[in-house]
Amino acid sequence: MPDRPIRLFGDPVLSSVSEPVGAIDDGVRALVADLLDSVKLPGRAGVAACQIGVGLRAFSYNVDGEVGYLLNPRIVDVDGDLEEIDEGCLSVPGLWFPTPRHPFARAAGIDLDGNEVAVEGTGVLAQALQHETDHLDGIVYLKRLAPERRREAMRKVRESDWF
């Protein structure tokens, strides 16, 4: 399946809390296939379902050659003090800002067979797990920025050619 267009900041689906995945049917399987196809494109560490216009709790990730997905993900553990890490977002193209993230994260959810699974990591994987779970809670990373930096980010969003 082809990758799906990415929704941009300002689209209401990005500020809405995603609904849990219920029955795992052909629609959910197709969504996972679309998420995996979408995240395999160069420069992508994660894609949340809402970023392709679907309000369900699902995301895919692609970090250091490890490609996968989680349905109904939730962050179950973080470790380490928050650190500001340069972060960008496919829904906020071309803009990067230091964003507070924990250096370790573990997310749990289910797979297409309904089995409980977990993904954990440090560095970019930890950042991606936190970032994508935020998306499913209706949070775009700009909301995580310190107030002064957020004002600067919003100014740059307004000045962008895509907004």
N, C-alpha and C positions, 0 to 999 in steps of 0.2 A: 504494500500500500504506500502511496506517496506521503511525504511529510505534509502536515497541515499548516496553514498560515498561522503565524503567531499574533495573538491579540496584543495591542499596544496599551500602555498606561493611559488611563482615562476610560477604557472599556469597562462597563459595569461588572462583567463577569470576573474581573481581576480583584474587585473589592468585595465580592460576595463570598460567604463561607460555603465551601463545597459540601454537597450531600454525601453521606456514606454510600459506598457501593453495596447494593443488596445482592440479589441473585446473580450469580456469575453465568451470563448467557452469551449468545453470539455478539451482542452489542458491546459487552465488556471486553470480550476477546478482541474485537475489532479496535476498540479504544486502546488497549495495550499494544497491539500491533502498530497503530498510528503513533503512539508515544515512543515506541522503540525506534521506528523509522525516523521520527522527527529528531530524536536526541543523537542519532548517529551522524548527523551532519557536522562538519568541522566547526570547532569553537563552541560546542555545546556540552555543558556538564550536567544539565538537567532540564526537563520539561515537565511542567505540571499540566494536568488535564484542562484546567481553566485557561491556560495560555493558548490552547487550541480550541477554546470555546465550549468546553464540556464541564459542567459544574459538578463533577464527581471527584471523590477523594482518591486520586491516583496520580502517580508521577513516575517518570523514568529518569535514569541517571547514566552517565557515561564518563567515568573518571579512570585515568590510567589504564585504559583498555577493558575495564570492568563495566559491562553494560547490563542493566537490570531495571526492575520496576517494583513498586509496592502498591498494593491496593489498601485503602483505609489506613494509610500510614499515620503514625504518631511518634513524636520524639519521646523515648522512654528514659533516656539518660544523656546527660552532657557532663563534661568534665573540663576543668581548667577555668581560669579567669577569662572573662570576655576580652578578646583582642580585636583591635581594628584591622580588618583585612580588606584590601581593595576588592570591590565587588561590582559586578555588572549584572544586567538582566536582559534577556531577549526581548522583554516587553518594554524596556527602557533603552532602546538601541543607542550605542555610541557613548554612553555615560557610565563612568566608573567612580565610585566613592568609597572611602574607608567606612566599613560597616562592622559594628560589634558582633562577633560570633565566638562561640566556644571552640577551642581547638580539637575537641573530641565530641562526637555525637553518635548515638545509637537510635535507629528508627525501627519500629516493628510494624508489621501489617500482615496481609495475607497474599498468597499467590493465586493464580488462576484455578488451582485445585482446592482452594479454601484452606490451605495449610498455613499455619502461623509461621512467618519468616522474619528475620531481622537482618539489618544491614548496619554496619558500624565502621567508623574510620576516623582518621585525623586529616588535617590539612584540607585540601579541596573537597574531598568526599564529605567530611564533617560539615563544611560550609554548604555544599550542595544539599545535603539532607535537611539542614536547618532552613535554607532558602526555599526549597520546594515545599516543605511542610508549611512554611509561612504563606506561600501562595494559596494553599488549600484552605487556610484560615482567613483569606481575604486580605493578606498583608503583602504589599509590595515592599521590597527592601528599603525604599526611600523613607518609609515610616520608621525604620530602625535608626536612622541617622540622628546625630546630635542636632538640636534646634538650629544653630547657626549654619551648619553644613546642609541641613534639610532646606533651609531658605535658598541657599546657593543652588542646590540640586533642582529645586522647583523652578528657579529662574532659568536654569539651563534647559529644563524640559520645555518651558514656554517658548524659549528661543529656538528650539530644535525644528528642523524642517518636517518632522514626522508627526508632531503634536497638533 
